[in-house]
Amino acid sequence: MKGTVLVGALAIVANNVSTATEALSATEDAGLSNKVTFLVFGRPLLKAAEDFPNLSLDKYFDATRAFPSMSSCVKGGKDAMRSDGLNVNWALVSKLEELDVCIFNAAKYLSDPSLFKNWLVQQGFDDVAMHSVDRGSMKLYGVYSEGWSIDGTMLRNKFPSDFESWWHRFGAYAISAGVVLDQSFAPVRASSIFLKEKKMRGRPNGNS
């Protein structure tokens, strides 16, 4: 009798654990598909277009339509947690603006500096580091407290094969990319740029 009760109790515990695991997976999957509001200098795109009329934001409008969530940026889509992890789908992400949006989505989804730093490394970025940003600089993003930045560099030999044009690929030695975060580690900006080859490299007596 006692054995039967024990077996029944263990079955209930196992069922509860299984249910909790499924619920967690469902929550993670739901989070992957949540639409993210991309910010430029701490502002939604339409507001940024008003406040910074000289900025060219058309490609960001296109990128946010194409990549509205974390799941839209990664291999496996909604099933990324159970398939290929959270690796960027470089077959789709092929422009700097699209990379910015997907980096922003990742920072929003992961919500943790350590996880985000590891994610950047996983995508092929080196020298990933976190720095403090002073209160005065954060005002540009509509934040009135100190913040953080996390960035890294992807060298040319790691560039995805379909990323941007041949000119960018061979005219640059690296991509620098990162985010600015507020005190709650929520992203307020993401940006990436091609770093051009330095002139006179390897000649310490020459001009850089």
Number of C-alpha atoms within 10 A of each C-alpha: 6 7 8 9 10 11 12 12 12 12 12 12 12 12 12 12 12 12 12 12 12 12 12 12 15 12 11 17 19 12 17 26 17 16 15 19 16 27 20 21 22 22 19 13 19 13 14 16 16 11 12 13 10 8 10 9 17 11 13 19 15 12 21 21 11 15 22 19 27 29 28 23 29 26 20 18 22 20 18 20 18 11 11 14 13 22 18 25 18 18 13 17 24 16 16 20 22 23 24 24 30 28 26 27 28 26 28 22 21 17 16 14 18 12 13 22 21 12 20 25 16 13 15 16 23 16 12 19 14 17 11 12 16 13 13 13 14 21 15 12 18 13 18 15 14 16 24 20 20 21 22 21 23 23 17 17 11 12 17 17 13 14 17 14 12 11 8 16 20 12 14 17 19 22 21 18 22 28 22 26 28 21 12 10 17 20 28 25 22 27 18 21 15 19 17 14 12 11 10 11 10 9 9 8 7 9 9 10
